[in-house]
Amino acid sequence: MSLDDYFATAALGTTDLLATELAGLGASGIDASAGGVAFQGTLETACRACLWSRVALHVLRPIASFPAPTPDALYEGVAAIDWEEHLGVDDTFVVDFTSSRSAITHTQFGAQRTKDGIVDRFRAATG
């Protein structure tokens, strides 16, 4: 049984409650921060968090991590992800961009650069 990394978002001031709740749902490696709680668990653990958590706003599974100090670095990092494992060329998707302690302060611009990286990767692969 392998453990994956997850992040559950939470409203301000509720991360301690969420950390306790996730521990009760079987999560391990719990690390609370200002925006939510990072944790490890199986897919079953994440599903339990989605179904039974009364504090978590979203339960996310990171697919990549990279430094993005500039909009161009964000674009390059996103374009390097193997999106073909997650989306089909005809699929639609929405980008929700949040910035924290970053030079990219305009969330709509960050979302646009992220979308551009994904779309350009598909264009390069499929024409």
C-alpha positions in Angstrom: 0.0 0.0 0.0 1.7 3.2 -1.2 1.1 6.6 0.4 0.5 9.7 -1.8 0.8 13.3 -1.0 -2.4 15.4 -0.7 -3.3 18.9 0.4 -6.7 19.9 1.9 -7.6 23.5 1.8 -9.3 25.1 4.8 -10.8 28.5 5.8 -8.6 30.8 7.8 -8.4 29.7 11.4 -9.6 26.1 10.9 -6.4 24.3 10.0 -5.9 22.8 13.5 -9.4 21.4 13.4 -8.8 20.0 9.9 -5.5 18.4 11.0 -7.3 16.6 13.8 -10.1 15.6 11.6 -7.7 14.2 8.9 -5.8 12.2 11.6 -9.1 10.6 12.6 -9.7 9.7 9.0 -6.4 7.8 8.7 -4.0 10.5 7.3 -0.4 10.6 8.3 2.5 13.0 7.9 0.1 15.9 8.7 1.5 19.4 8.3 -0.8 22.3 8.9 -0.1 25.7 7.3 -2.0 28.9 6.8 -4.0 27.7 3.8 -4.7 24.1 4.7 -3.1 20.8 5.7 -0.6 18.7 3.8 -1.0 15.0 4.5 -0.1 11.6 3.2 -2.4 8.7 2.7 -3.8 6.2 0.3 -6.4 7.0 -2.3 -9.0 5.5 0.1 -7.8 8.0 2.8 -8.3 10.9 0.3 -11.7 9.7 -0.6 -12.7 9.5 3.1 -11.5 13.1 3.5 -13.6 14.2 0.5 -16.7 12.3 1.8 -16.5 12.9 5.5 -14.5 16.0 6.3 -16.6 18.8 7.5 -13.7 21.3 7.6 -11.8 20.7 4.3 -12.8 22.9 1.4 -11.0 20.9 -1.3 -8.8 17.8 -1.2 -6.0 18.2 -3.8 -3.4 15.7 -5.1 -0.3 17.5 -6.4 1.0 16.2 -9.7 4.1 18.3 -9.9 6.2 20.8 -8.0 8.7 23.3 -9.4 10.0 26.8 -8.5 8.2 29.5 -10.5 9.7 32.9 -9.5 8.6 34.5 -12.8 5.7 34.1 -15.2 8.1 32.5 -17.7 9.3 30.0 -15.2 5.7 29.2 -14.4 4.9 28.6 -18.1 8.0 26.4 -18.6 7.3 24.4 -15.5 3.7 23.8 -16.5 4.6 23.0 -20.1 7.1 20.3 -18.8 4.3 18.3 -17.1 3.1 15.2 -18.9 -0.5 16.5 -19.3 -1.3 13.6 -21.6 -1.5 11.4 -18.5 -4.2 13.6 -17.1 -6.1 15.1 -20.0 -7.1 14.3 -23.6 -6.5 16.7 -26.4 -10.3 17.3 -26.7 -11.0 17.7 -23.0 -11.9 21.0 -21.4 -10.4 22.2 -18.2 -10.5 25.1 -15.8 -7.5 26.7 -14.1 -7.9 28.1 -10.6 -4.7 30.0 -9.7 -3.8 31.1 -6.2 -0.6 32.9 -5.4 1.2 33.1 -2.1 4.6 34.8 -1.5 5.2 35.0 -5.2 6.1 37.7 -7.7 3.1 36.6 -9.7 0.5 38.6 -7.8 -2.3 38.9 -10.5 -4.2 35.6 -10.3 -5.9 35.9 -13.7 -2.5 36.4 -15.3 -1.1 33.4 -13.5 -4.1 31.3 -14.6 -3.6 32.5 -18.2 0.1 31.5 -18.2 -0.7 28.1 -16.7 -3.4 27.5 -19.3 -1.0 28.6 -22.1 1.6 26.1 -20.9 -0.9 23.2 -21.0 -2.4 24.2 -24.3 1.0 24.8 -26.0 2.2 21.4 -24.8 -0.7 19.7 -26.5 -0.2 21.8 -29.6 3.5 20.8 -29.8 2.5 17.1 -29.3 -0.5 16.9 -31.7 -0.1 19.9 -34.0 
